[in-house]
Amino acid sequence: MLYAFRMLGLFVILPVFMLEGAALEGATPALLGFALGVYGLSQALMQVPFGLLSDRIGRKPVIIMGLVLFALGGLIAGLSTSVYGVILGRFLQGAGAIASVLMAFLSDLTQEDNRTKAMAAVGMTIGLTFAVSLILGPFLTEHFGLSGLFLSTVALSVAGAVVVSRLPNVRIQVSRREHALSFPEVSVMLRNIELRRLDFGIFALHFMLTATFVVTPKLLADRYGIEVGQHGWIYLAVMVTAFIGMVPFIIIGEKKQKVKTFFLAAVLLLAVSVGFLSFTEPSLTGFVICLFAFFLSFNFLEATLPSLISRIAPAGSRGTAMGIYSSSQFFGAFLGGAVGGSLFGFYGFAGVYGMSLLIALSWWVVGLGMLPPPNTKSIVLPLKPFASSDCERIASELQGMKGVEDVTLVVEEQAAYLKVNKAIFDDQVLMQHPLASSAYS
């Protein structure tokens, strides 16, 4: 619920802001695009400090702090008649960057064997919230205007605070490597070319998403004459069919080990959809088909990229890999809005879609060299007490097990992080291993 309230407040202005924001004092396409994406900049800057602060003073106080910033930003943006006030409000909304704190809290509240399912539930919530925001934004704007839309985010913050008050106070666990950012490992992750490909991918995807919403609402209104309150029906039809359409590709890709093939096809479909809009002026039906193709690809890639990060990141380093990945995503959203707004001011619709085409084609070229993703999973194995001097022996013994591809030992946690091949690894053998603690099941 906290994720939903937070993401709804950030996303709900996407489908309407470039239309309604034009009435703000000092508004230009460049400044409106900057306002649209600036939350990504403050998100990228603040997520790590908030996460570290929550380790020191607790999760709930930091979450409340983030919700206060979010509410303050919504209040400033909602009461502002100037585009600069909205920029400040959006920056403050993004600065309440509680995503990493929520993930850490989730780790505190869940057992190891349920954590992956809990993380997946959060991922689905974010995707659903994004879809709802595209549909809800135009309807709310029709009745309450842009200021009412921003002020509704204040109400979402209050609702979030009520949810926080219902959460238990828990002892902060030892920070798990799989869910925490480790600064010494950042350079190692950045040297991993496969992870760099995925980081560029999420940057490109959210660059294109934000840039697309710089122009799509105006295109619907100016070229096709559709009032803003009716935009939600188009987004509803597109998003529902796109969500349904992506499911078979995810299932077939995983089952037939064709993830790379479908991945590259989705990136190419992104390029085709924005390229068609860049070079032609289609009918409304043609435009909706392009929008469907874009979101079919977007939904598939948004769901697939985190899974690939998890598979490729070295054992015990998923937290660091995901931290870099998230920062790339936020910077992509920021630059998509800022660059998209500037391009729209100079070159119109074709300029923004043309830049998105170049980004998509660059991503496709980068993706051509990616290795087929390994069929692996991560396991955290609690061990019987051991000392630093035992690490080499234990690592060698675990590495020799059938299906174990990577081992990282952490003395402070008395645990081993394993990357294993799902096709040939046997959990029962690991459970009966003499090194395994009775806590592993």
Steps between C-alpha positions, in 0.01 A plus 500: 500500500783740582663431165165550325430834673851624426511394135144617432590846622804516272347345188149644503607829337677331205200481266379859559783728610623621159142609418392651830844639589499726194284746698769542770688828517833477318417165344703388198523149354855468638401604854188284498707200390752577775218517757365169373831317546673684785364258760735240349803716579413540869403132522841398368679736739309414817419129492840388638519764781146411610586131502811556711312731739233235553772256611596747775170639630245242382274446200176664614644845589673521161186389315300769682771753409475400135120526504522849656734611219265342248200682648689830521599469136141427400376800700754736342426372148124512557499860626749629243396712206855496362682218324798560730286427805388175340863409426587556867198297608584209269862506618386477863258220415785299350727586794270302727679195358376219721519217246824357638370537857180315413699215349717483812187502720358221288816299567461564875139377496538187287678169537767411247291240319209745452704807411520442126122460478454820701737690269311367197172623652652848533610489137149409386358779717724757333397382154130505589530843661663640187212371288240640742673840507476536121129430515423698818700814416277628217178429692619682815632793298165544325328551837767659721758653266876474524518658845245250629707220354808614692302555819366146473859381551489668842201281584695196379783595737259521793358161406857368484571632850194311628635181342841557661335539841353152458835338425684326785816631656767242422865461580709594198667187373863476401501657155486218248741526209226391263291806589756767593727726298871448564715793384823292466314274254368782279810511278491120464138512385574783257778294339256216432404554136181292522374709793597819313283393207202460734570830678503677164181316414300626798644850444384489136158356587413772751655771284259397223205465738535854642583652162195331350274662757645839416322477163233225507236695700544805274481282191169353615363846569648708216503258208206275582284749691441275804423682824732421793221335701459239225869407480456253783276277288773468238764421762264249662449309176870511412635401842256212559567343161875560532511330842308201369712490186836490677420198721540231230835644395634489856379140548628375163829685534571340836373153409681479165812686621439770238521801730770673293303451178181651643702769679658625176167471318336719767771767469461495122122533535558808719713647222236424236218654705676832569662504154161472333374796703812698416477465123123484443177660618277195545126493553371467856474124449860485380613709795324270749664197335842667541418576863399137553827377344698740721335384824505133403877533467532725805310262729699199381836675543407658835414153633800325344787736583496455884490123453808517275684718753427240769629216283816671381614678820770306689392306808442736793520816286141537380437797731787698350403402146138605562613830654691594184208376289250716693720809472524444124121477483448828688761686295332371185165641615662835583682538167200371305291787635770767476628407153153414370363839602787685335470299178125557489554877524736497199386208283148410608354150523734352237810616689404324825394177333811517281727524806316205655561307178875565524503392865308180419728411208808565716358267763431234237861518377630479858269203564624304200817410690326383818549140601193279539396543865604210722236270645602578857359594838650648815508318834595635842640208701534547879811310613619346822741733684823557309799736512674703229772240480240242390372702203725357230425141602123556528481690171693225321274232644179682402638587157554130438130420536315417182320807362676761719645770274602774743563522876543803728563447874417767758651437842294777667178325396631144537349435160586407142344660194470252215415540133375162377385349170132419547507219243753281681513626860339287774375691806471177700872435468573849633260457794687185604844653458704489824587871470136614481335641811168354612352845418516417127188333363 
